[in-house]
């Protein structure tokens, strides 16, 4: 039974690596098709595309572990509810939960 679980994790790991490699090749193909013709830009190699992916990950999401745990939607919802009830919204929070 444990061997099946190990094989499952190895299989998902191989699929994940294959997906990332296919994604990099797809971005490389799009870049090399569009950028040189439209902007006279450079043609990228595989490793340059991987570097571009890593750079965009760092710039767009950051590198701090656990930085996505904080849910900003809860703050928005709670502040909206507070403002709504302060302005005389219909019913209070305690009546809705009861």
C-alpha positions as CSV (number, residue, x, y, z in Angstrom):
1,X,0.0,0.0,0.0
2,X,2.8,2.4,0.8
3,X,4.5,1.6,-2.5
4,X,1.4,2.7,-4.3
5,X,1.4,6.0,-2.4
6,X,5.1,6.5,-3.3
7,X,4.4,5.8,-6.9
8,X,1.5,8.2,-6.9
9,X,3.7,11.0,-5.5
10,X,6.5,10.2,-8.0
11,X,4.0,10.2,-10.8
12,X,2.6,13.6,-9.8
13,X,6.1,15.0,-9.5
14,X,7.0,13.8,-13.0
15,X,3.7,15.2,-14.4
16,X,4.4,18.5,-12.6
17,X,7.9,18.8,-14.0
18,X,6.6,17.9,-17.5
19,X,3.9,20.6,-17.2
20,X,6.5,23.2,-16.2
21,X,8.8,22.2,-19.1
22,X,5.9,22.3,-21.6
23,X,4.9,25.7,-20.2
24,X,8.4,27.1,-20.6
25,X,8.6,25.8,-24.2
26,X,5.2,27.4,-24.9
27,X,6.3,30.8,-23.6
28,X,9.6,30.5,-25.5
29,X,7.7,29.7,-28.7
30,X,5.3,32.7,-28.3
31,X,8.2,35.0,-27.4
32,X,10.4,33.9,-30.3
33,X,7.4,34.2,-32.7
34,X,6.2,37.7,-31.6
35,X,8.9,39.7,-29.9
36,X,11.6,39.7,-32.6
37,X,9.1,40.7,-35.3
38,X,7.1,43.3,-33.4
39,X,9.8,45.0,-31.3
40,X,13.1,43.7,-32.9
41,X,13.8,42.0,-29.6
42,X,16.1,39.0,-28.9
43,X,15.4,35.4,-29.5
44,X,15.3,33.5,-26.2
45,X,16.9,30.1,-25.4
46,X,15.3,27.6,-23.0
47,X,17.4,28.7,-20.1
48,X,16.7,32.4,-20.7
49,X,13.0,31.6,-20.7
50,X,13.4,29.7,-17.4
51,X,15.2,32.8,-16.0
52,X,12.4,35.1,-17.3
53,X,9.9,32.8,-15.5
54,X,11.8,33.0,-12.2
55,X,12.3,36.7,-12.5
56,X,8.6,37.3,-13.1
57,X,7.7,35.0,-10.2
58,X,10.0,37.1,-7.9
59,X,8.7,40.4,-9.1
60,X,5.0,39.6,-9.2
61,X,4.5,37.4,-6.2
62,X,7.6,37.8,-4.0
63,X,9.8,35.3,-2.4
64,X,8.6,35.2,1.2
65,X,7.2,31.9,2.2
66,X,3.6,32.0,3.5
67,X,3.0,35.5,2.1
68,X,-0.4,34.3,0.5
69,X,-1.9,33.1,3.8
70,X,-3.5,36.4,4.6
71,X,-7.0,36.7,3.1
72,X,-7.7,40.2,1.9
73,X,-11.3,39.4,1.1
74,X,-12.2,39.0,4.8
75,X,-11.0,42.5,5.5
76,X,-13.0,44.0,2.6
77,X,-16.1,42.1,3.7
78,X,-15.9,43.0,7.3
79,X,-15.2,46.7,6.6
80,X,-18.1,46.8,4.2
81,X,-20.4,45.2,6.8
82,X,-19.3,47.7,9.5
83,X,-20.0,50.7,7.3
84,X,-23.3,49.2,6.2
85,X,-24.5,48.7,9.7
86,X,-23.2,52.1,10.9
87,X,-25.3,53.8,8.2
88,X,-28.5,52.0,9.4
89,X,-28.5,48.8,7.3
90,X,-31.4,46.4,7.8
91,X,-30.8,44.2,10.9
92,X,-27.7,43.8,12.9
93,X,-25.1,41.0,12.9
94,X,-26.3,39.4,16.1
95,X,-29.9,39.1,14.7
96,X,-28.7,37.5,11.5
97,X,-26.6,34.8,13.3
98,X,-29.4,34.0,15.9
